[in-house]
Amino acid sequence: MTTRRLGLIMNGVTGRMGLNQHLIRSIVAIRDQGGVRLANGDRVMPDPILVGRNADKVERLAKQFKIERWTTDLDKALADKNDSVFFDAATTQARPGLLTQAIKAGKHVYCEKPIATSFEEALAVVRLANAKGLKHGTVQDKLFLPGLKKLAFLRDSGFFGRMLSVRGEFGYWVFEGGWQEAQRPSWNYRAEDGGGIILDMVCHWRYVLDNLFGEVESVSCIGNTDIPERYDEAGKKYKATADDSAYATFLLKGGVIAHINMSWVTRVYRDDLVTFQVDGTLGSAVAGLTDCMIQARQATPRPVWNPDEKRLHDFYADWQKMPDNAVYDNGFKEQWEMFIRHVCEDAPYKYTLLEGAKGVQLAECALQSWKERRFVEVAPIRL
């Protein structure tokens, strides 16, 4: 058994997602566990170089996590032949340009989503990566959540029978800034900077729906900008130009109807920040990030509508919690390991930039639907 080095150029890891999920809980965790094991028994040890605009922040992170290399010079990092993978978790608006630059430098690329702010930009990146013969991937983290893995298990076991519908609830209150610090960066609320909940979240719903319930064939969506003014990281008031809530209905291949509400201006009264209820002829399930509750056909109660009497029946008690029969690793880390195996031993990998482009396509269709007040068909992608 030998240990092979894999040089990673990591851009945008000073942000919340890049730092917590990709640097700390993925690459540092992989390093601390001794690397990624390949099919032949060899191990791959990631050797990251951190890239960012703020030298103090990047240097501080490198020292904190015992990472030897960091820089503010992306061009120089991309020119280093000893680093073969480029990762980006910076702003959506800058991503297609950065990915294009990395691909032209001969790097395999892996990135957060959305992979672009427009479908044409996304397709251009996919085509370039394919033409160069490089490996590429985009984060599809929701598929690796324990709750959604349990839904996949139920589907594969036939628990639902014929699936009928999916209802999703996502969101929480993001403070406006000023009197309470916002939990998300201010660019998320400026359309001119690539912000908006439709672009951000519909990219997620595309891969969740496609992989778990049926390929999306059409969408109807309406969005809104509920909070017109917010405060940025410096405490300065700015005009919020992007949508911060949206409500979408998706028609899926096979006849399943999915409806998902998404909002950064809602207060949580449910089991988790995101929940999915799946109803089928033989059973129903409600999944959050980690847990999943089920109710089989045989255990379904027989409610009778009577608004004249106070309800005494506890409907929650009729549901059964699925056991944690498996050990679930961090989903971001798990997908990083898959991508590293794809790069180093050509292991099968389906979450390519094309899947990221599908998410951007659906977001554009949702925005078009909002503008035109109609269902919009989701066309097959031709590369």
C-alpha positions in Angstrom: 0.0 0.0 0.0 1.3 3.4 -0.9 0.1 7.0 -0.2 -0.4 9.3 -3.2 -0.5 13.1 -2.9 -3.3 15.0 -4.5 -2.8 18.8 -4.8 -6.0 20.8 -4.3 -6.5 24.5 -5.1 -9.2 25.6 -2.7 -10.8 28.9 -3.5 -13.4 30.6 -1.3 -12.8 28.8 1.9 -13.0 31.9 4.1 -16.8 31.9 3.6 -19.2 29.9 5.8 -19.9 27.0 3.5 -16.4 26.7 2.2 -14.8 26.8 5.6 -17.2 24.6 7.6 -18.3 22.0 5.2 -15.5 21.8 2.7 -12.3 22.7 4.5 -12.9 21.6 8.1 -15.5 18.8 7.8 -14.2 17.4 4.5 -10.6 18.0 3.5 -9.1 18.4 7.0 -11.2 15.4 8.2 -10.0 13.3 5.3 -6.4 14.3 6.1 -6.9 13.4 9.7 -8.3 10.0 8.9 -5.3 9.1 6.8 -6.6 10.0 3.3 -9.0 8.3 0.9 -8.7 4.6 0.4 -8.7 3.4 -3.3 -9.9 0.1 -4.6 -6.3 -1.3 -4.8 -5.6 -0.4 -1.2 -3.6 2.7 -1.9 -4.5 5.9 -0.2 -4.8 9.4 -1.5 -3.8 12.3 0.7 -5.2 15.7 -0.2 -2.6 18.5 0.0 -4.6 21.8 -0.2 -3.4 25.3 -1.0 -5.9 27.9 0.3 -6.7 30.8 -2.0 -8.4 34.0 -1.1 -8.3 37.8 -1.5 -7.8 38.6 2.2 -4.2 37.6 3.1 -4.8 37.8 6.8 -7.8 35.6 6.8 -6.3 33.0 4.5 -3.0 32.8 6.5 -4.9 32.6 9.8 -7.0 29.6 8.5 -3.9 27.9 7.2 -2.1 28.2 10.5 -5.2 27.2 12.5 -5.6 23.9 10.5 -1.9 23.2 10.0 -2.1 23.7 6.2 1.3 24.6 4.8 0.3 26.5 1.7 -1.8 29.5 1.1 -1.8 32.4 -1.4 -3.8 35.4 -2.7 -2.5 34.8 -6.2 -4.9 32.5 -8.0 -3.1 32.8 -11.4 0.1 31.5 -9.8 -1.7 28.7 -8.0 -3.3 27.5 -11.3 0.1 27.6 -13.0 1.5 25.0 -10.6 1.5 21.6 -12.3 1.8 19.8 -9.0 -1.8 20.7 -8.2 -4.4 19.0 -10.3 -7.8 19.9 -8.8 -9.5 23.3 -8.5 -12.3 23.7 -6.0 -14.5 26.8 -5.8 -17.0 27.9 -3.0 -16.9 31.7 -3.6 -19.7 33.7 -5.1 -22.0 32.3 -7.8 -21.5 35.2 -10.1 -17.8 34.7 -10.3 -17.9 30.9 -10.6 -18.2 30.3 -14.3 -15.2 32.6 -15.0 -13.1 30.9 -12.3 -14.1 27.4 -13.5 -13.2 28.4 -17.1 -9.8 29.7 -16.0 -9.1 26.5 -14.1 -10.2 24.2 -16.9 -8.0 26.1 -19.4 -5.1 25.6 -17.0 -5.8 21.8 -17.2 -7.3 21.3 -13.8 -10.0 19.0 -12.8 -12.8 21.0 -11.2 -15.2 20.6 -8.4 -17.5 23.3 -7.1 -20.4 24.5 -5.1 -23.7 25.2 -6.7 -25.2 27.0 -8.5 -22.4 26.6 -11.1 -23.4 29.8 -12.8 -26.1 32.5 -12.8 -27.3 31.6 -16.3 -28.0 28.3 -18.1 -25.9 29.3 -21.1 -22.9 30.1 -18.9 -23.3 26.7 -17.2 -23.5 24.8 -20.4 -20.4 26.6 -21.7 -18.4 25.4 -18.7 -19.7 21.8 -19.1 -18.8 21.8 -22.8 -15.3 23.2 -22.1 -14.5 20.6 -19.4 -15.7 17.8 -21.7 -13.7 19.0 -24.6 -10.6 19.2 -22.4 -11.2 15.6 -21.2 -11.1 16.7 -17.5 -12.9 15.3 -14.5 -15.6 17.6 -13.1 -18.2 17.6 -10.3 -20.6 19.8 -8.4 -21.8 19.5 -4.9 -25.2 17.7 -4.5 -25.1 17.6 -0.7 -28.8 17.1 0.1 -28.7 13.6 -1.4 -26.2 12.6 1.3 -28.4 13.8 4.2 -29.4 10.9 6.5 -33.1 11.9 6.2 -33.1 11.8 2.4 -31.0 8.6 2.3 -33.8 7.1 4.4 -36.3 8.3 1.8 -34.3 6.6 -0.9 -34.2 3.4 1.1 -38.0 3.5 1.5 -38.5 4.1 -2.3 -36.1 1.3 -3.2 -37.9 -1.1 -0.8 -41.3 -0.4 -2.4 -42.6 1.1 0.8 -44.5 3.9 -0.9 -46.2 1.8 -3.5 -47.0 4.2 -6.3 -45.7 7.6 -5.3 -48.3 10.3 -5.5 -46.9 13.6 -4.2 -44.0 15.4 -2.5 -44.4 18.4 -0.3 -41.3 20.3 0.8 -40.9 23.1 3.3 -37.6 24.9 3.5 -36.5 28.0 5.2 -36.1 30.1 8.4 -35.9 33.8 9.3 -32.7 35.5 8.1 -32.2 38.6 10.1 -32.2 41.8 8.2 -29.0 43.1 9.8 -28.9 46.3 11.8 -30.5 45.1 15.1 -29.6 41.4 14.6 -26.6 40.2 12.5 -27.7 38.4 9.3 -26.9 34.7 9.0 -26.3 34.9 5.3 -24.0 37.2 3.2 -25.6 40.4 1.8 -25.0 39.5 -1.8 -27.6 36.8 -1.5 -30.2 39.5 -1.5 -29.0 41.5 -4.5 -30.0 40.2 -7.9 -27.2 42.1 -9.6 -24.7 40.1 -7.5 -26.2 36.7 -8.3 -28.5 36.5 -5.3 -32.0 35.2 -4.9 -33.6 32.2 -3.3 -34.9 30.8 -6.6 -31.4 30.6 -8.1 -30.0 29.3 -4.8 -32.5 26.7 -3.8 -34.2 25.5 -7.0 -30.7 24.1 -8.0 -31.0 21.9 -5.0 -34.5 20.8 -5.7 -33.6 19.7 -9.2 -31.2 17.0 -8.1 -33.3 16.0 -5.1 -36.4 15.6 -7.3 -34.6 14.0 -10.2 -32.7 11.4 -8.1 -35.4 10.5 -5.6 -38.9 11.0 -7.1 -38.7 11.5 -10.8 -37.2 13.8 -13.4 -38.6 17.3 -13.5 -40.7 17.9 -16.6 -42.2 21.3 -15.9 -42.4 24.0 -13.2 -44.7 26.7 -12.0 -43.2 29.2 -9.6 -43.9 32.6 -8.0 -41.3 34.5 -6.0 -41.3 37.7 -4.0 -39.0 40.2 -2.3 -40.6 40.5 1.1 -37.9 42.5 2.9 -37.0 45.5 0.6 -34.1 46.8 2.7 -31.4 45.0 4.6 -28.0 45.9 6.2 -24.7 44.6 4.8 -21.6 43.3 6.7 -20.5 46.9 7.4 -23.9 47.8 8.8 -24.8 49.9 5.8 -28.4 49.8 4.6 -28.9 48.5 1.0 -31.8 47.8 -1.3 -32.7 44.1 -1.5 -33.4 43.4 -5.2 -33.5 39.6 -5.1 -36.3 37.3 -4.2 -36.3 36.0 -0.6 -39.3 33.7 -0.8 -40.7 31.4 -3.5 -43.4 28.8 -4.0 -43.0 26.2 -6.7 -44.9 23.3 -8.2 -43.0 20.7 -10.2 -44.6 18.0 -12.5 -42.3 14.9 -12.5 -41.9 12.1 -14.9 -44.2 9.2 -13.8 -46.9 11.5 -12.6 -45.7 12.6 -9.2 -46.6 16.2 -8.3 -44.1 18.0 -6.0 -44.7 21.4 -4.3 -41.9 23.1 -2.4 -42.2 26.3 -0.4 -38.9 28.1 0.2 -38.4 31.2 2.3 -35.8 33.2 4.2 -38.6 35.2 5.8 -40.5 32.4 7.7 -40.4 31.3 11.3 -39.9 27.6 11.8 -42.7 25.5 13.2 -41.8 22.1 12.0 -39.3 19.4 12.9 -36.4 20.7 10.9 -35.2 23.6 8.7 -36.2 21.5 5.7 -38.8 18.7 5.6 -40.2 16.5 2.8 -43.5 14.6 3.0 -43.9 11.8 0.5 -47.3 10.2 0.0 -47.8 7.0 -1.8 -50.6 4.4 -2.1 -49.0 2.1 0.4 -47.4 4.5 2.8 -46.2 8.0 3.6 -43.0 9.4 5.1 -41.8 12.7 6.4 -38.0 13.3 6.4 -35.9 16.1 7.7 -32.1 16.5 7.7 -31.5 13.4 9.8 -34.7 11.7 10.9 -37.6 10.1 9.0 -41.0 9.3 10.2 -43.2 6.7 8.4 -46.8 5.6 8.4 -47.8 2.5 6.5 -51.2 1.9 4.8 -52.2 -0.6 7.5 -51.4 1.9 10.3 -53.2 4.8 8.8 -55.9 6.3 11.0 -59.5 7.0 9.8 -60.0 10.7 10.5 -63.5 12.2 10.3 -64.0 15.9 9.7 -65.9 17.5 12.5 -65.2 21.2 13.1 -67.7 21.4 15.9 -65.6 19.4 18.4 -62.1 20.0 19.6 -59.7 17.5 18.1 -58.4 15.0 20.7 -56.6 12.5 18.5 -52.8 12.8 18.4 -52.0 12.3 14.8 -48.3 12.6 15.5 -48.5 9.4 17.6 -49.6 7.4 14.6 -46.2 7.7 13.0 -43.1 5.5 13.5 -39.5 6.8 13.5 -37.1 4.9 11.2 -34.2 3.5 13.1 -30.6 4.6 12.4 -29.5 1.2 11.1 -26.5 2.7 9.3 -23.7 5.1 10.2 -23.9 8.3 8.3 -20.8 10.3 7.5 -20.8 14.0 6.7 -22.4 14.3 3.3 -19.9 16.9 2.0 -17.0 14.7 3.1 -18.6 11.6 1.5 -19.0 13.3 -1.8 -15.5 14.7 -1.7 -14.2 11.1 -1.2 -16.2 10.0 -4.2 -14.8 12.8 -6.4 -11.2 12.1 -5.3 -11.7 8.4 -6.2 -13.1 9.5 -9.6 -10.1 11.7 -10.2 -7.5 9.2 -9.0 -8.8 5.8 -10.2 -11.6 6.8 -12.6 -14.3 5.5 -10.2 -17.9 6.0 -11.5 -19.3 9.4 -10.6 -22.6 10.9 -11.7 -22.7 14.3 -10.0 -20.8 16.2 -12.8 -21.1 19.8 -13.9 -23.9 18.6 -16.2 -26.0 17.9 -13.1 -25.1 21.4 -11.9 -26.2 22.8 -15.2 -29.6 21.1 -14.8 -30.1 22.9 -11.6 -29.4 26.3 -13.2 -31.7 25.4 -16.1 -34.6 24.6 -13.7 -33.9 27.9 -11.8 -34.2 29.8 -15.1 -37.4 28.0 -15.9 -38.8 28.9 -12.5 -37.8 32.6 -13.0 -39.5 32.5 -16.4 -42.6 31.0 -14.9 -42.8 33.7 -12.3 -42.4 36.4 -15.0 -44.9 34.9 -17.4 -47.3 33.4 -14.8 -47.5 29.9 -16.4 -46.0 26.4 -16.3 -42.7 26.2 -18.1 -41.5 23.0 -19.7 -38.0 21.8 -18.8 -36.4 20.8 -22.1 -33.8 18.0 -22.5 -30.2 19.3 -22.4 -28.2 18.8 -25.6 -24.5 19.3 -25.3 
